[in-house]
């Protein structure tokens, strides 16, 4: 199974950088996961609710550990999100275009996490399904 297939086979997802603004990629990725029938949780420390779902400040605040994490944050924030994901036991991380950080990717891989950081976009993949 490819890295992408492993990510998409997950049962639970979190979206770091989820946004209340529908034109932002963080909102589009969250909505696309929900629209594809997946259980997803928005992560945004500045919001209480996104698209009618309770938002959480960080992975540690979620009611469960998501199997997969999609990251749509600036690289400096990505490092912190990945550190939290490693600590929580997340199995799959997909850094969306612009969120990639070499240090964070290396740390996640060293922790045994399936990492997608090749510039591919989950929105393109989900649109094909």
C-alpha positions as semicolon CSV with decimal commas, in nm:
position;residue;x (nm);y (nm);z (nm)
1;X;0,000;0,000;0,000
2;X;0,141;0,343;-0,093
3;X;0,191;0,626;0,155
4;X;-0,117;0,800;0,012
5;X;-0,330;0,485;0,034
6;X;-0,222;0,431;0,394
7;X;-0,317;0,790;0,478
8;X;-0,657;0,760;0,311
9;X;-0,729;0,423;0,476
10;X;-0,724;0,588;0,818
11;X;-1,042;0,599;1,023
12;X;-0,990;0,934;1,198
13;X;-0,832;1,260;1,083
14;X;-0,733;1,595;1,222
15;X;-0,669;1,908;1,017
16;X;-0,409;2,145;1,162
17;X;-0,472;2,492;1,027
18;X;-0,844;2,439;0,973
19;X;-1,008;2,774;0,907
20;X;-1,351;2,931;0,938
21;X;-1,290;3,107;0,604
22;X;-1,425;2,888;0,324
23;X;-1,175;3,017;0,066
24;X;-0,877;2,904;0,277
25;X;-0,719;2,565;0,211
26;X;-0,750;2,467;0,577
27;X;-1,127;2,493;0,543
28;X;-1,136;2,324;0,202
29;X;-0,933;2,025;0,324
30;X;-1,153;1,986;0,633
31;X;-1,471;2,001;0,424
32;X;-1,331;1,757;0,166
33;X;-1,253;1,500;0,435
34;X;-1,603;1,534;0,580
35;X;-1,763;1,519;0,233
36;X;-1,578;1,195;0,162
37;X;-1,740;1,039;0,470
38;X;-1,435;1,056;0,694
39;X;-1,434;1,140;1,066
40;X;-1,234;1,464;1,093
41;X;-1,152;1,714;1,365
42;X;-1,047;2,075;1,304
43;X;-0,739;2,207;1,487
44;X;-0,717;2,583;1,533
45;X;-0,632;2,748;1,867
46;X;-0,807;3,071;1,765
47;X;-1,149;2,919;1,683
48;X;-1,420;2,747;1,885
49;X;-1,612;2,606;1,588
50;X;-1,541;2,537;1,221
51;X;-1,812;2,429;0,977
52;X;-2,040;2,337;1,268
53;X;-1,778;2,117;1,436
54;X;-1,604;2,193;1,764
55;X;-1,250;2,314;1,697
56;X;-0,963;2,208;1,919
57;X;-0,648;2,406;2,003
58;X;-0,412;2,111;1,951
59;X;-0,390;1,735;1,904
60;X;-0,354;1,691;2,280
61;X;-0,699;1,851;2,326
62;X;-0,880;1,605;2,097
63;X;-1,110;1,340;2,250
64;X;-0,904;1,073;2,068
65;X;-0,573;1,034;1,887
66;X;-0,639;1,070;1,514
67;X;-0,473;0,810;1,293
68;X;-0,397;1,075;1,031
69;X;-0,312;1,444;1,035
70;X;-0,331;1,689;0,747
71;X;-0,122;2,000;0,806
72;X;-0,197;2,336;0,644
73;X;0,019;2,571;0,850
74;X;0,332;2,780;0,794
75;X;0,650;2,568;0,826
76;X;0,742;2,720;1,165
77;X;0,404;2,611;1,302
78;X;0,432;2,274;1,126
79;X;0,734;2,191;1,346
80;X;0,525;2,233;1,664
81;X;0,227;2,045;1,519
82;X;0,450;1,753;1,418
83;X;0,613;1,743;1,762
84;X;0,263;1,724;1,914
85;X;0,165;1,452;1,663
86;X;0,472;1,244;1,752
87;X;0,396;1,279;2,124
88;X;0,031;1,179;2,069
89;X;0,105;0,875;1,851
90;X;-0,035;0,990;1,515
91;X;0,046;0,732;1,244
92;X;0,019;0,937;0,923
93;X;0,104;1,299;0,842
94;X;0,038;1,481;0,515
95;X;0,201;1,823;0,490
96;X;0,002;2,011;0,231
97;X;0,189;2,233;-0,019
98;X;0,347;2,523;0,167
99;X;0,338;2,351;0,507
100;X;0,643;2,133;0,445
101;X;0,938;2,155;0,683
102;X;1,245;1,932;0,641
103;X;1,320;1,918;1,014
104;X;0,960;1,822;1,097
105;X;0,955;1,558;0,822
106;X;1,280;1,405;0,944
107;X;1,157;1,398;1,305
108;X;0,829;1,233;1,204
109;X;1,003;0,969;0,991
110;X;1,246;0,893;1,274
111;X;0,941;0,836;1,496
112;X;0,808;0,581;1,244
113;X;0,531;0,799;1,105
114;X;0,416;0,768;0,742
115;X;0,495;1,116;0,602
116;X;0,369;1,270;0,279
117;X;0,557;1,592;0,202
118;X;0,614;1,575;-0,171
119;X;0,401;1,875;-0,272
120;X;0,096;1,664;-0,350
121;X;-0,240;1,798;-0,239
122;X;-0,513;1,599;-0,066
123;X;-0,780;1,809;-0,241
124;X;-0,663;1,688;-0,583
125;X;-0,660;1,327;-0,469
126;X;-1,002;1,340;-0,301
127;X;-1,150;1,509;-0,609
128;X;-1,049;1,204;-0,817
129;X;-1,223;0,958;-0,585
